[in-house]
């Protein structure tokens, strides 16, 4: 993969994603995003003419895209769902250890607690992102021979475990909860 310089839109998106995760939707201002990104004010409004809400929706989509890319990569490497989910969880734990827990706010926590009351459009984007995550997992489980109904249930419980372990890891400021989740994910996926 080539190491390319990020364009202004990507810099704004990455900065906003991190700030929204760290400070929340209401705790992050557009001026702060402009300052932290180093982008000209006009660039933010050029790429996101509808303002903060449009930018937040783009951040949700970016976060989901990154999550999907990592899941797809691991699914192609591991045949068994418990193996790719364990690897997925351990990847998050390793990133926490490498960069610190303050850089990780569980997607579901930010999406549900912070943005669900902002607007229908933002809530819809968050719901779509969570649905895509669960669908990806349940479809993989169905591919391994698990019934659709059971696969949907297992996928939802897996997402809950991952999000809950991420919250605990952030609060405890270490990756122990993530590593425990990785160790026990196979119990959820037993038929």
NORLIN-V375661 format. One record per residue. N is the residue number from 1. RES is the residue in one letter. SS is DSSP state (h for helix, s for strand, l for the rest). PSI is psi in whole degrees, -180 to 180 (999 if undefined). Layout:
BEGIN
<<N	RES	SS	PSI> <N	RES	SS	PSI>>
END
This chain:
BEGIN
<<1	X	l	132> <2	X	l	144> <3	X	l	95> <4	X	l	147> <5	X	l	135> <6	X	l	142> <7	X	l	170> <8	X	h	-42> <9	X	h	-44> <10	X	h	-39> <11	X	h	-45> <12	X	h	-47> <13	X	h	-48> <14	X	h	-42> <15	X	h	-47> <16	X	h	-40> <17	X	h	-47> <18	X	h	-44> <19	X	h	-41> <20	X	h	-41> <21	X	h	-40> <22	X	h	-44> <23	X	h	-7> <24	X	l	168> <25	X	l	-50> <26	X	l	-23> <27	X	l	0> <28	X	l	125> <29	X	l	158> <30	X	h	-37> <31	X	h	-37> <32	X	h	-42> <33	X	h	-44> <34	X	h	-47> <35	X	h	-50> <36	X	h	-35> <37	X	h	-24> <38	X	l	9> <39	X	l	149> <40	X	l	145> <41	X	h	-40> <42	X	h	-30> <43	X	h	-42> <44	X	h	-46> <45	X	h	-24> <46	X	h	-48> <47	X	h	-28> <48	X	l	71> <49	X	l	-22> <50	X	l	0> <51	X	l	-150> <52	X	h	-43> <53	X	h	-44> <54	X	h	-41> <55	X	h	-43> <56	X	h	-40> <57	X	h	-42> <58	X	h	-36> <59	X	h	-41> <60	X	h	-45> <61	X	h	-38> <62	X	h	-45> <63	X	h	-45> <64	X	h	-40> <65	X	h	-43> <66	X	h	-42> <67	X	h	-46> <68	X	h	-41> <69	X	h	-45> <70	X	h	-43> <71	X	h	-47> <72	X	h	-42> <73	X	h	-47> <74	X	h	-35> <75	X	h	-34> <76	X	h	-22> <77	X	h	-28> <78	X	l	128> <79	X	l	-39> <80	X	l	134> <81	X	h	-41> <82	X	h	-30> <83	X	h	-45> <84	X	h	-34> <85	X	h	-40> <86	X	h	-46> <87	X	h	-39> <88	X	h	-48> <89	X	h	-44> <90	X	h	-32> <91	X	h	-43> <92	X	h	-45> <93	X	h	-43> <94	X	h	-40> <95	X	h	-38> <96	X	h	-46> <97	X	h	-36> <98	X	h	-35> <99	X	h	-12> <100	X	l	147> <101	X	h	-17> <102	X	h	-13> <103	X	h	-1> <104	X	l	113> <105	X	l	126> <106	X	l	133> <107	X	h	-49> <108	X	h	-35> <109	X	h	-51> <110	X	h	-44> <111	X	h	-46> <112	X	h	-52> <113	X	h	-35> <114	X	h	-40> <115	X	h	-14> <116	X	l	-23> <117	X	l	0> <118	X	l	-52> <119	X	l	160> <120	X	h	-38> <121	X	h	-43> <122	X	h	-42> <123	X	h	-42> <124	X	h	-40> <125	X	h	-41> <126	X	h	-43> <127	X	h	-42> <128	X	h	-40> <129	X	h	-46> <130	X	h	-39> <131	X	h	-41> <132	X	h	-42> <133	X	h	-50> <134	X	h	-41> <135	X	h	-42> <136	X	h	-47> <137	X	h	-46> <138	X	h	-37> <139	X	h	-39> <140	X	h	-40> <141	X	h	-41> <142	X	h	-40> <143	X	h	-24> <144	X	l	3> <145	X	l	3> <146	X	l	143> <147	X	l	153> <148	X	h	-46> <149	X	h	-47> <150	X	h	-38> <151	X	h	-41> <152	X	h	-44> <153	X	h	-45> <154	X	h	-40> <155	X	h	-44> <156	X	h	-43> <157	X	h	-38> <158	X	h	-44> <159	X	h	-42> <160	X	h	-43> <161	X	h	-46> <162	X	h	-47> <163	X	h	-42> <164	X	h	-43> <165	X	h	-35> <166	X	h	-43> <167	X	h	-48> <168	X	h	-42> <169	X	h	-40> <170	X	h	-45> <171	X	h	-42> <172	X	h	-11> <173	X	l	39> <174	X	l	170> <175	X	l	13> <176	X	h	-45> <177	X	h	-39> <178	X	h	-43> <179	X	h	-35> <180	X	h	-41> <181	X	h	-43> <182	X	h	-39> <183	X	h	-34> <184	X	h	4> <185	X	h	-32> <186	X	h	-27> <187	X	h	-35> <188	X	h	-34> <189	X	l	6> <190	X	l	138> <191	X	l	999>>
END
